[in-house]
Amino acid sequence: MRGEASPLFLHFNPFFADIISESMNRKLCFLALFSLIFAVSGIAAPGSLYAVGEKTMRLGAGSLWQMANYKAGVTEANLVRPASVLVLSSAAGPSGSSPAPSLDLSLSFDEGQPTLFRDSAGHYQVTASSILAVVDEHYARMGFGAVVFPDSARSGEADRVKTNNPLVVKAQNRAALFAPNNRIYDFSMEFWMYPLNLENGEQIVQWISTSPIKKAGANATQRILCVSSKNRLHWSFTNFFVSPDDTSSINIEIGGYAPVVPKTWSHHLIRFDSITGMVEYLVNGKTESIEYTTSTGREGGEVYTPIAGEGGSFILGSGFSGLLDEFKIYHNHPAPVVQKYPMRGGRIETRALDLGEGSNGVLKLEASGGKVSVRDAKINSEFRQNGRFRFPDDTEMQFFIRTSDNPYRWDNSWRSVTPGADLNGAIQGRYVQLAVDFYPSASGEVSPYLEELRIIYLPDEPPLPPAQLTAIAMDGAVQLRWKNSPDQSTQGYLIYYGTSSDDYFGEDSALGGSPIDAGKQNAIYINGLKNGTLYYFRVAAYSHPFHIGEFSREVRARPLR
């Protein structure tokens, strides 16, 4: 019997008899509800009442990783395998996290539709044309999406204006680096691009405003322009860099040498150092060219620094055909990060997994997964089961386990395990917690993925009940016999008796009140009973005190002279 207290406990504490009687009547309903909960949650139940041998608890696959309640740098992905898998996240940071202090503008295009595009730094207002579209994480370079600019050559007359101004970004507060009349000093601008053809004249980025410096007594136009020319990007800065006394400006142009390959992602970064006046243009993390905004045109001399003009706005993708991702502006000039996945990797931890009462022994941890990369919008994956999940390109997963008898207190430290390796029950406890560390390839372009985890364990279940229980009535006594429980862990048997069916709180026997400990014998002579009274009996096996199995079938007998 598994009530709210042990029957052996009742033998020494008759005060709880009324409470436990009601508990036994509710037992069947509880067990049915218990099984239903596990079925709905997608977790293999810790074992049915009469199951023998090892059990399996599965995580992942059909359960969508609901039990991985801690994820850092890891997300769920589809299309890699039939079921959802865990992979490294290429997003810049956790959803809803505060942007880095140096970040002035951040457009991730992860929102799912153009009307929802926003600057996560909160400094700029974004207006998107209805001709724009988005792709999901399988085609984006980073994060969960990228913006698609249509082929301008195929745009109809009605879409001409929309094509010329597909994505407009304007400062909405004074904290913006490009707020009107703001002296900018250091800044960096970066983005990923995936051009379809990259014909001459496609404008990737344009900043246009009214310059704070008048020329010939008239307001001049201030412009930053990034445009394609001969399969390369060319930058020009007009009336943007201003002298320290705000009386004059200089114009510079800077371009790349390496061709930009169509239908391939490439990273572009341009940055300005206000101390030296150096403007540096980098493609895929490598310096392409350097210019100086100094009075001498080289290192040394008076440095001209930017001042944002009046009424300015950024226009992204005017006449451009392809995809853009992760458009950002910074207050400083950080080193470029061109890997898809952060080299620090990611980690998941499950919540406390209940294997059931007792000291359950974990036999092994099994895992299925592999590694995955996306190239030219094609998913390339490699699958394996168990063993060390380390690949020649240094893509890797490491697995850890710990146990406890309290789901809120983990006294045991994490233990590294290899999936599929026999643990032989050396790891024991009621509650188990798993952790997995994810590491990308040396290039940062390949992520490991985890499809499923399986905990193979031997439940510390109470022994099965004895079979073939019989009762023979005698004068003032009843002789009980039964067939031993098949469980090797059985250390003895408890005899429950009473004068009503399913109410086993008898006290008449000379051997004592219910239950009577019969030890390891499979027969017992219960004397001291009242003649003419009908008694009901059940027997339960136990492996150790307070670990008592289910009842046998009920038998009854009436002692007579």
C-alpha positions in Angstrom: 0.0 0.0 0.0 1.2 3.5 -0.9 -0.9 5.9 1.1 0.0 9.2 2.6 1.9 7.3 5.4 3.4 3.8 5.5 1.4 0.9 6.8 4.4 0.0 8.9 4.1 3.5 10.3 0.4 2.9 11.1 1.4 -0.1 13.1 3.1 2.2 15.6 0.9 5.2 15.1 -2.8 4.2 15.2 -3.7 7.9 15.5 -3.4 8.2 11.6 -5.8 5.3 10.9 -8.9 7.5 10.0 -6.8 9.6 7.6 -5.2 6.7 5.8 -8.5 4.8 5.4 -9.7 7.7 3.2 -6.4 7.9 1.4 -6.7 4.2 0.4 -10.1 4.8 -1.1 -8.7 7.7 -3.2 -5.7 5.7 -4.4 -7.0 4.4 -7.7 -8.1 7.9 -8.8 -4.7 9.3 -7.9 -2.8 6.7 -9.9 -5.0 7.3 -13.0 -4.4 11.1 -12.8 -0.7 10.5 -12.3 -0.4 8.5 -15.5 -2.5 11.1 -17.4 -0.2 13.9 -16.4 2.8 12.1 -17.7 1.1 11.2 -20.9 0.1 14.9 -21.6 3.5 16.3 -20.7 5.3 13.9 -23.2 7.4 12.4 -20.4 7.7 8.6 -20.0 6.1 7.8 -16.6 8.6 6.7 -13.9 7.1 3.2 -14.1 3.7 1.6 -13.8 2.8 -0.1 -10.6 3.7 -3.6 -11.7 6.6 -2.9 -14.2 9.8 -4.7 -13.7 13.3 -3.7 -15.0 14.7 -0.5 -16.4 12.7 2.5 -17.4 13.3 5.3 -19.9 12.6 9.0 -19.6 12.8 11.0 -22.9 13.5 14.7 -23.3 13.2 16.5 -26.6 11.8 15.2 -29.9 8.0 15.4 -29.5 8.0 17.2 -26.2 9.6 20.4 -27.8 12.2 20.6 -25.0 9.7 21.9 -22.4 11.8 20.6 -19.6 14.9 22.6 -20.6 13.9 25.6 -18.5 17.3 27.3 -18.7 18.7 28.2 -22.1 21.7 30.6 -22.6 22.8 31.1 -26.2 20.6 28.2 -27.3 17.3 28.2 -29.2 15.0 25.7 -30.9 15.1 25.1 -34.6 13.0 23.3 -37.1 13.8 21.7 -40.5 17.1 20.2 -39.3 15.3 16.9 -38.2 11.7 15.8 -38.2 11.3 17.1 -34.6 12.5 20.4 -33.2 16.1 20.4 -32.1 18.3 22.6 -29.9 21.0 24.6 -31.6 23.2 27.6 -30.8 21.5 30.9 -31.3 23.0 33.4 -33.7 20.9 36.3 -32.3 22.8 39.2 -30.8 21.4 38.6 -27.3 18.5 37.2 -25.3 15.1 38.5 -26.3 14.2 41.6 -24.3 17.7 42.1 -23.0 19.2 45.6 -22.7 21.4 46.7 -25.6 25.1 47.2 -25.2 25.9 50.8 -23.9 27.9 51.5 -27.1 25.0 50.5 -29.4 23.2 53.5 -31.0 21.0 51.7 -33.6 20.2 48.0 -33.9 18.0 46.6 -36.6 17.9 42.8 -36.4 14.9 42.2 -38.7 13.9 39.4 -36.4 10.3 40.6 -35.8 8.7 38.5 -38.5 7.1 41.2 -40.6 8.3 44.6 -41.9 5.6 46.6 -40.1 7.1 45.4 -36.8 10.7 46.4 -37.5 12.1 48.4 -34.7 15.4 49.8 -33.3 16.1 47.7 -30.2 18.3 50.5 -28.9 15.2 52.8 -28.8 16.8 55.9 -30.5 15.4 55.7 -34.0 12.0 55.4 -35.7 11.7 52.8 -38.5 9.3 53.1 -41.5 9.1 50.0 -43.8 7.6 49.9 -47.2 4.9 47.4 -48.1 7.1 46.0 -50.9 9.6 44.5 -48.3 9.5 40.9 -47.1 11.3 38.8 -44.5 12.9 35.4 -44.4 13.2 33.2 -41.3 16.3 32.0 -39.4 17.1 29.3 -42.0 17.9 32.0 -44.6 19.0 34.9 -42.4 22.6 35.4 -41.6 22.1 36.1 -37.9 19.2 35.7 -35.5 15.7 34.8 -36.5 15.1 36.9 -39.7 16.4 39.2 -42.4 14.8 41.8 -44.6 14.3 41.1 -48.3 14.5 44.0 -50.9 12.8 43.1 -54.2 14.3 43.3 -57.6 13.9 47.0 -58.5 14.0 46.2 -62.2 10.8 44.2 -61.9 9.0 46.8 -59.8 6.0 48.4 -61.5 5.3 52.1 -61.8 3.2 52.1 -58.7 6.1 50.7 -56.6 8.7 53.2 -57.8 8.5 55.4 -54.8 8.4 52.5 -52.5 11.4 51.0 -54.2 13.4 54.3 -53.8 12.5 54.6 -50.1 11.9 51.1 -48.9 13.3 51.4 -45.4 13.6 54.8 -43.7 15.2 55.4 -40.3 15.0 58.7 -38.4 16.3 59.8 -35.0 13.5 60.1 -32.5 15.3 61.6 -29.5 18.4 63.5 -28.6 20.1 60.3 -27.4 20.5 59.2 -31.0 24.0 59.6 -32.4 22.6 61.1 -35.6 20.3 63.6 -33.8 20.3 67.0 -35.5 23.4 69.1 -34.9 25.0 66.4 -32.8 28.8 66.2 -32.8 29.4 62.5 -33.3 33.1 61.8 -32.7 33.8 58.0 -32.8 31.3 55.8 -34.7 31.0 52.5 -36.5 28.4 51.2 -39.0 28.0 47.6 -39.9 25.6 45.2 -41.8 25.4 41.9 -43.5 24.3 41.8 -47.1 23.2 39.0 -49.6 23.0 40.6 -53.0 21.1 38.9 -55.8 23.2 40.4 -58.7 24.8 43.6 -57.3 24.5 45.7 -60.4 26.2 49.1 -60.6 24.4 51.9 -58.8 22.5 49.8 -56.2 22.4 52.0 -53.0 22.8 50.0 -49.9 22.9 52.8 -47.3 22.2 56.5 -47.7 22.2 59.3 -45.1 20.8 62.6 -46.3 20.3 65.8 -44.4 20.9 69.6 -44.4 24.5 70.3 -43.5 25.2 72.7 -40.6 27.9 74.3 -42.7 26.7 76.8 -45.3 28.6 77.1 -48.6 28.4 80.2 -50.7 25.8 81.5 -48.2 23.4 78.6 -48.9 22.5 75.4 -47.1 24.4 72.5 -48.4 23.3 68.9 -48.6 25.0 66.4 -46.3 25.2 62.8 -47.5 26.7 59.4 -46.7 26.4 57.0 -49.6 27.3 53.3 -49.9 26.7 52.2 -53.5 27.7 49.3 -55.6 30.3 49.8 -58.4 32.0 47.0 -60.3 30.9 44.3 -57.8 32.4 46.3 -54.9 31.0 48.8 -52.4 32.0 52.4 -52.6 31.5 54.9 -49.7 31.4 58.6 -50.0 31.0 61.2 -47.2 29.9 64.7 -48.4 29.8 67.7 -46.0 29.9 65.3 -43.1 33.3 65.8 -41.5 33.5 69.3 -40.1 36.5 71.3 -38.9 36.9 72.0 -35.1 35.8 75.6 -35.5 32.7 74.5 -37.4 33.5 76.7 -40.4 34.4 74.2 -43.1 34.0 70.6 -44.1 35.9 68.0 -46.2 34.7 65.2 -48.4 36.2 61.7 -48.5 35.7 58.6 -50.6 36.7 55.0 -49.6 36.1 51.7 -51.3 36.9 48.0 -51.2 39.2 45.9 -53.4 37.7 42.5 -52.9 34.6 41.8 -55.0 31.3 41.2 -53.3 30.1 37.8 -54.5 26.3 37.7 -55.4 24.1 35.2 -53.5 26.6 35.0 -50.7 26.5 36.7 -47.3 29.3 39.2 -46.6 30.0 41.5 -43.6 30.7 45.2 -44.1 32.0 47.6 -41.4 33.1 51.2 -41.7 34.4 53.0 -38.6 35.8 56.3 -37.6 38.4 57.2 -34.9 38.1 60.8 -33.8 41.6 60.8 -32.2 43.5 60.0 -35.4 40.8 60.9 -38.0 41.1 57.4 -39.5 38.2 56.0 -41.6 38.6 52.3 -42.0 36.5 50.0 -44.3 36.5 46.3 -43.5 34.9 43.4 -45.5 34.4 40.1 -43.7 36.7 41.3 -40.9 39.6 42.3 -43.1 40.7 45.9 -43.8 40.1 46.9 -47.4 41.1 50.6 -47.3 41.9 53.5 -45.0 41.4 57.3 -45.4 42.0 60.2 -43.0 39.7 63.2 -42.2 42.6 65.4 -41.4 43.8 68.7 -42.8 46.7 66.9 -44.3 44.8 64.0 -45.7 47.0 61.5 -43.9 47.8 60.6 -40.3 48.7 63.8 -38.4 47.1 67.2 -38.7 43.9 68.8 -37.6 41.1 66.2 -37.4 37.7 66.9 -38.9 34.9 65.1 -37.0 31.2 64.5 -38.0 28.3 66.7 -37.2 24.8 65.4 -38.0 22.7 67.7 -40.2 19.1 68.9 -39.8 16.2 66.7 -40.9 18.4 63.7 -41.6 17.3 60.2 -42.3 18.9 56.9 -43.3 17.5 55.2 -46.4 18.4 51.5 -46.6 18.2 49.4 -49.8 17.2 52.0 -52.4 17.4 50.2 -55.7 19.1 47.2 -53.9 18.0 43.7 -54.7 18.8 41.1 -52.0 18.8 40.7 -48.2 20.2 42.8 -45.4 20.7 41.7 -41.8 21.9 43.1 -38.5 22.3 46.8 -39.5 23.9 48.5 -36.5 25.6 51.8 -35.5 27.9 52.2 -32.5 29.3 55.1 -30.5 32.7 53.5 -30.7 34.7 51.3 -33.1 34.5 47.7 -32.0 36.3 44.8 -33.6 34.2 43.1 -36.2 32.5 39.8 -35.3 32.0 37.8 -38.5 31.3 34.4 -37.0 27.7 33.2 -37.1 27.8 31.7 -33.6 29.5 33.2 -30.6 32.7 31.3 -29.7 31.7 31.2 -26.0 29.0 28.7 -27.0 25.7 28.1 -25.1 24.2 25.9 -22.4 20.9 24.3 -21.4 19.8 22.9 -18.0 16.7 20.9 -17.4 14.5 21.3 -14.4 14.5 18.6 -11.7 13.3 15.4 -13.3 11.4 13.1 -10.8 12.3 9.4 -11.4 10.0 8.3 -8.5 10.4 7.5 -4.9 13.5 5.8 -3.6 17.1 5.8 -4.7 16.8 5.2 -8.4 20.0 4.1 -10.2 20.9 5.8 -13.5 22.2 3.1 -15.9 23.1 5.4 -18.8 22.3 8.7 -20.6 21.6 8.4 -24.3 21.6 11.2 -26.8 21.0 11.8 -30.5 22.0 14.9 -32.4 24.8 16.1 -34.6 26.0 19.3 -36.3 24.3 21.7 -38.7 25.3 24.6 -41.0 23.5 26.7 -43.5 25.2 27.7 -46.8 23.5 29.3 -49.8 20.1 28.7 -48.1 20.8 25.0 -47.9 20.8 23.1 -44.6 23.7 20.7 -44.2 23.5 18.4 -41.2 25.4 15.4 -39.8 23.6 13.0 -37.5 24.9 10.6 -34.8 23.7 8.8 -31.7 25.7 8.4 -28.5 29.4 8.5 -28.1 31.4 11.7 -27.9 29.7 14.5 -29.7 32.9 16.1 -31.0 33.5 16.6 -34.7 36.8 17.2 -36.7 35.9 20.9 -37.1 35.7 21.3 -33.3 31.9 21.5 -33.2 31.1 19.9 -29.8 28.6 19.1 -27.1 29.4 18.1 -23.5 26.9 16.4 -21.2 26.5 16.6 -17.4 24.2 15.0 -14.8 23.6 15.4 -11.1 21.1 13.9 -8.6 19.4 14.9 -5.4 16.7 13.8 -3.1 15.4 17.4 -2.9 14.5 19.2 -6.1 15.4 22.5 -4.5 18.8 21.6 -3.1 21.6 20.0 -5.2 24.3 18.8 -3.0 26.0 16.7 -5.7 28.2 18.5 -8.2 27.8 18.1 -11.9 29.3 14.9 -13.3 30.5 14.7 -16.9 29.0 11.7 -18.8 29.4 10.3 -22.3 26.1 9.4 -23.9 25.7 5.7 -24.3 28.4 4.8 -21.7 27.3 2.4 -18.9 27.0 4.1 -15.5 25.8 0.8 -13.9 23.6 2.7 -11.4 26.5 4.5 -9.9 24.5 7.8 -10.1 21.5 7.5 -7.7 18.7 9.6 -6.4 15.1 10.5 -6.8 15.6 13.7 -8.8 18.0 14.1 -11.8 19.1 17.2 -13.6 20.8 17.3 -17.0 23.0 20.0 -18.6 24.5 20.3 -22.1 27.2 22.7 -23.2 27.2 23.6 -26.9 30.3 24.8 -28.8 30.5 26.0 -32.4 33.1 25.0 -34.9 36.5 26.7 -35.1 35.1 28.9 -37.9 32.0 29.8 -35.9 29.8 28.8 -38.8 28.7 25.3 -37.7 26.5 24.6 -34.6 26.0 21.3 -32.8 22.3 20.3 -32.4 20.6 18.1 -29.9 17.5 16.1 -31.0 16.8 13.9 -27.9 18.0 12.9 -24.5 17.0 9.6 -22.9 17.7 8.7 -19.2 17.8 4.9 -18.8 17.4 4.1 -15.1 16.5 1.3 -12.7 13.6 2.5 -10.6 13.7 1.8 -6.9 10.2 0.5 -6.9 8.7 -1.5 -4.1 8.4 -5.2 -4.8 5.4 -6.8 -6.5 2.7 -8.4 -4.4 2.6 -12.1 -3.7 0.3 -14.2 -5.8 -2.2 -17.0 -5.1 -3.1 -15.9 -1.6 -5.4 -18.4 0.2 -7.2 -18.3 3.6 -8.4 -21.4 5.6 -10.7 -20.8 8.5 -10.0 -22.6 11.8 -11.1 -22.4 15.4 -10.3 -18.8 16.5 -7.7 -18.5 13.7 -7.0 -18.3 10.0 -4.2 -20.0 8.1 -2.8 -17.8 5.2 -0.6 -19.1 2.4 0.8 -17.3 -0.7 3.3 -17.6 -3.5 6.4 -15.4 -3.0 6.8 -12.1 -4.8 9.0 -12.4 -8.0 11.1 -9.4 -6.9 14.6 -10.3 -5.7 14.6 -7.2 -3.5 11.8 -8.6 -1.3 12.8 -8.7 2.4 9.5 -9.6 3.9 5.7 -9.5 3.9 3.1 -7.5 5.8 -0.4 -9.0 6.5 -3.3 -6.6 6.6 -6.6 -7.7 8.1 -9.9 -6.2 9.2 -13.5 -6.9 9.6 -14.6 -4.9 6.5 -13.5 -5.1 2.8 -10.7 -2.6 2.1 -10.7 -1.6 5.8 -7.6 -3.3 7.3 -7.3 -2.0 10.8 -7.9 -5.2 12.7 -6.7 -5.6 16.3 -8.0 -9.0 17.4 -5.1 -11.3 16.6 -2.7 -12.5 19.3 0.1 -11.5 16.9 -0.9 -7.9 17.1 -2.8 -5.2 15.2 -2.8 -4.8 11.4 -0.3 -5.0 9.7 1.5 -8.1 11.0 5.1 -8.5 9.9 5.5 -12.1 8.6 9.2 -11.8 7.7 10.3 -13.8 4.7 7.9 -16.8 5.2 5.1 -17.4 2.8 2.6 -18.8 5.3 1.3 -17.6 8.7 -1.1 -18.8 11.3 -3.1 -15.9 12.7 -4.7 -16.8 16.0 -6.7 -14.9 18.6 -9.5 -14.1 16.2 -13.2 -14.1 17.1 -15.2 -17.1 16.0 -18.2 -16.1 13.8 -16.6 -12.9 12.6 -15.8 -12.6 8.9 -12.2 -11.3 8.4 -10.6 -9.8 5.2 -6.9 -10.2 4.4 -4.4 -8.8 1.9 -0.6 -9.2 1.8 2.1 -6.7 0.6 5.8 -7.3 0.1 8.4 -4.8 1.2 12.1 -4.3 0.3 12.9 -2.2 3.3 10.8 -0.4 6.0 8.7 2.4 4.5 9.2 0.9 1.0 6.1 -1.2 0.7 4.6 -2.7 -2.4 1.0 -3.0 -3.6 -1.6 -5.3 -2.0 -2.3 -8.8 -3.2 -5.8 -9.8 -4.0 -8.2 -9.8 -1.1 -9.3 -13.1 0.6 -11.7 -13.6 3.4 -12.4 -16.3 6.1 -14.7 -16.8 9.1 -13.2 -18.6 12.1 -15.6 -21.2 13.7 -15.5 -23.7 16.5 
